[in-house]
Amino acid sequence: MAEITLKNIVKTYGDGFPAVNDVSLDIADGEFMILVGPSGCGKSTLLRMIVGLEDITSGDMLIGGNRVNDKAPRDRNLAMVFQNYALYPHLSVFENIAFPLRLRKTLSNDEIKEKVEKAAATLELTEHLDRKPSNLSGGQRQRVAMGRAIVRDADAFLFDEPLSNLDAKLRGQMRTEILRMQRRMGITTVYVTHDQTEAMTLGDRVALLRKGILQQVATPRELYEQPVNMFVAGFIGSPPMNFVPAQMDGTTMKLPFVSFDVPVGLRGAIGDREWVMVGIRPERFEDVDLIEEGKVSDGVTFDGKIDVVEWLGNEQYAYLPYELPQIRVEGLEEIEDDLGGETMQPQLVVALDPASKIADGTTAKIWFDPSRLHVFDMASGENLSLTVPAQS
Amino acid sequence: MPALEVRLRATSPELLSLPWRVPLADWDPTRVAFRDIPVGPSRHLVRFVDADRRLWALKSLPRRVAQREFDVLRVMETRSLAAVRPAGIVVQPQDDDAVLVTHYLQRSWQYRRLLMRVAPDATAHRSRLFDGIASLLLDLHRNGVYWGDCSLANTLFTRDGQVIQAWMVDAETAEVHPSLSDGQRRADLDIMVENVAGGLLDVAARRGEFDGGVERAFAEATSVANRYTELWDLLHLEPTVDAGATDTVTARVRDLESFGFAVDEVRLESDGDDETLRLRVDVAGRRFHAEQLRALTGLDVGEGQARVLLSDLRDLRARWEQDLGHHVPEAIAARRWMLEVFTPGVERAHAALSGHGDPVQAYCDLLEVRWLLSEQAGNDVGDDRALDALARRHTPGGSAAEVSFVELPTEELPALTPELLEELGQEPPPELP
């Protein structure tokens, strides 16, 4: 077991393009770290530099305190799980797990037996060790493949989008298996994914990258509640955060659909900016009919024209179109592209309690608490509300 | 729910009319001409379909993965690398499914069938097979392709003269880079060694030879990596030569050509020392003999076949020169060889094998068998005895020709009937992540 330390890691390709740009990251011993971001953000390149598949242009890569920049992949003692997971139909489950150890020729038969049995116990495969893979269920077969990685006694497990190859049914099942294995073994794990749901459900911490630059490293909850910038705020959460341009007029904040007095705490953060970008998560809105009467005056209520309501059983989403003010924001399009191009649709997505009776084509009273808003700088995308002391 | 999208690079009417809207697993074997070709352990469903008298391999997998594999195979095709040729990709309306369509590789063998029939002590055959894998991996790496899952099950084999050509059939994990780092190459080699050892061990277990098989499997798998490293080092050798030492340069070029590498450029660079130069040789491809034969005869064959045929041509030229007592230009000799030796020879050899397999390969086999029989007899036994041996499928042990008798040619593959499918369903192939 070991910690993995990345110090100012840079990867530049022949054409000068920096695929990874000055990334520093400490992955603690036993930690489950997720590398996530849109395609081309550098997450896979980063993982490959840890494994030794990509040369490091500059910076230091340390595993267990030792610099490994120039070490061959095999000498780094890491296990890429599911890299090659073919099971051999005529070998027993035991032998399917054991044979890579035999290949190394450094262990006695007794030592191999002990390791395989230990791995099998971790994976609940003990009673299947003498069987052939064809007699196992789909999930059990995947656990055999994991067993092959476990018996290596690697310092860390690495996963490169391991679920992308699976059909939708197996994906959820495998996610649970991976999490269970990691928790039981407490082994340092680095896991690359483009899927924010995987990132949020699996990781102790999540490192979010964009264009080769590390944006934020935090627990899933912190990323969700305290995103450092618009990109992080827009990437994490489904449906994504609503971004609405807001004009300041003294202490009044004018959104396209409602104006209100800015909470005192936010005023300092906004400073003398005329325009800011406001971020509101869909679940921060409420149907005013469903909240306690005493609470109504604590927030802002507005009349929203409901275009469509999607009822999903455990929740429902209402879509409220609005007029976008004529304002061009430098760099916004780029952020949009990285977030999949749907951030700045001039419509609010509002998550409603399934009990809400709000219907298509009506005008409804919608409520939100302005102290739960995120306020971003229009130019830099920086989250200004993070400087505000947290409010309950 | 995505709409159906069929993209095919082959306008075969029967292929177009396959039930693309339906998941591959649900295709009706009484309506679709499936062929029974067992595949190794695969994480995705693979089916072989006969359409317009050609065989196609169909693989069902998630859309993103299918698209990536299709793209990698397209690149490999443009670089003339030995991989199955992509014929299309079909995005299906269900879930996240797509079907990748590739051309079935004609006259190819799977290692499992080959090795099940080739005894462990048939070292000549086995080393041909392993050379094929080493050469394939070398070719891929020289062209910036990282495989990530090179294994016996992901490879098909075809005969090419006296060598075996290996083909990549599964590119799910493959990546194309401008060039590979040493780390990528080493990791790919490590994966290959483990996979090949596993595959060999599996065959040994199937043959009931597991106990003795462990050591052998590991030694053989390691030998593939050693073979690769030898070739890689040969290509990347940069000796220091004395200025003006043309012999060294010529010898280096010949050395590479003898392995089939065609030299693209020779560079001599000063190390700052006036007396010595560093010799660098850039290699274009591994078709040195094939290009020579094509220039002489117009025949477009594999490097292995070309090597055999060129040697046949040169033997005859030498004999004619001896008979005539004067020099015969190579182009003249080539024309006569084509007409009087090669063309009738191909016909007779192919007929001796009842018209099975590749006609040019049949002729290469005839030459090999004749040589081996002559060596045993101590004198030239002539074509007839060799043809007879081929026809009786009784050739000298260790001959490359022996391999052609161990497997059914593609054309004779049985249809995959509903009954057979059901039978297979009782013991499904392992289905993995």
Boltz contact constraints between the chains, C-beta under 6 A:
constraints:
  - contact:
      token1: [A, 52]
      token2: [B, 183]
      max_distance: 6.0
  - contact:
      token1: [A, 53]
      token2: [B, 183]
      max_distance: 6.0
  - contact:
      token1: [A, 53]
      token2: [B, 184]
      max_distance: 6.0
  - contact:
      token1: [A, 53]
      token2: [B, 187]
      max_distance: 6.0
  - contact:
      token1: [A, 54]
      token2: [B, 181]
      max_distance: 6.0
  - contact:
      token1: [A, 55]
      token2: [B, 181]
      max_distance: 6.0
  - contact:
      token1: [A, 72]
      token2: [B, 186]
      max_distance: 6.0
  - contact:
      token1: [A, 73]
      token2: [B, 183]
      max_distance: 6.0
  - contact:
      token1: [A, 73]
      token2: [B, 186]
      max_distance: 6.0
  - contact:
      token1: [A, 73]
      token2: [B, 187]
      max_distance: 6.0
  - contact:
      token1: [A, 74]
      token2: [B, 190]
      max_distance: 6.0
  - contact:
      token1: [A, 82]
      token2: [B, 433]
      max_distance: 6.0
  - contact:
      token1: [A, 84]
      token2: [B, 149]
      max_distance: 6.0
  - contact:
      token1: [A, 84]
      token2: [B, 191]
      max_distance: 6.0
  - contact:
      token1: [A, 84]
      token2: [B, 195]
      max_distance: 6.0
  - contact:
      token1: [A, 85]
      token2: [B, 432]
      max_distance: 6.0
  - contact:
      token1: [A, 85]
      token2: [B, 433]
      max_distance: 6.0
  - contact:
      token1: [A, 86]
      token2: [B, 41]
      max_distance: 6.0
  - contact:
      token1: [A, 87]
      token2: [B, 41]
      max_distance: 6.0
  - contact:
      token1: [A, 87]
      token2: [B, 430]
      max_distance: 6.0
  - contact:
      token1: [A, 88]
      token2: [B, 198]
      max_distance: 6.0
  - contact:
      token1: [A, 88]
      token2: [B, 202]
      max_distance: 6.0
  - contact:
      token1: [A, 90]
      token2: [B, 202]
      max_distance: 6.0
  - contact:
      token1: [A, 90]
      token2: [B, 205]
      max_distance: 6.0
  - contact:
      token1: [A, 90]
      token2: [B, 206]
      max_distance: 6.0
  - contact:
      token1: [A, 91]
      token2: [B, 202]
      max_distance: 6.0
  - contact:
      token1: [A, 91]
      token2: [B, 205]
      max_distance: 6.0
  - contact:
      token1: [A, 99]
      token2: [B, 198]
      max_distance: 6.0
  - contact:
      token1: [A, 99]
      token2: [B, 201]
      max_distance: 6.0
  - contact:
      token1: [A, 100]
      token2: [B, 194]
      max_distance: 6.0
  - contact:
      token1: [A, 103]
      token2: [B, 197]
      max_distance: 6.0
  - contact:
      token1: [A, 103]
      token2: [B, 218]
      max_distance: 6.0
  - contact:
      token1: [A, 133]
      token2: [B, 430]
      max_distance: 6.0
  - contact:
      token1: [A, 134]
      token2: [B, 427]
      max_distance: 6.0
  - contact:
      token1: [A, 138]
      token2: [B, 431]
      max_distance: 6.0
  - contact:
      token1: [A, 141]
      token2: [B, 430]
      max_distance: 6.0
  - contact:
      token1: [A, 141]
      token2: [B, 432]
      max_distance: 6.0
  - contact:
      token1: [A, 142]
      token2: [B, 433]
      max_distance: 6.0
  - contact:
      token1: [A, 165]
      token2: [B, 65]
      max_distance: 6.0
  - contact:
      token1: [A, 165]
      token2: [B, 433]
      max_distance: 6.0
  - contact:
      token1: [A, 166]
      token2: [B, 433]
      max_distance: 6.0
  - contact:
      token1: [A, 168]
      token2: [B, 95]
      max_distance: 6.0
  - contact:
      token1: [A, 168]
      token2: [B, 96]
      max_distance: 6.0
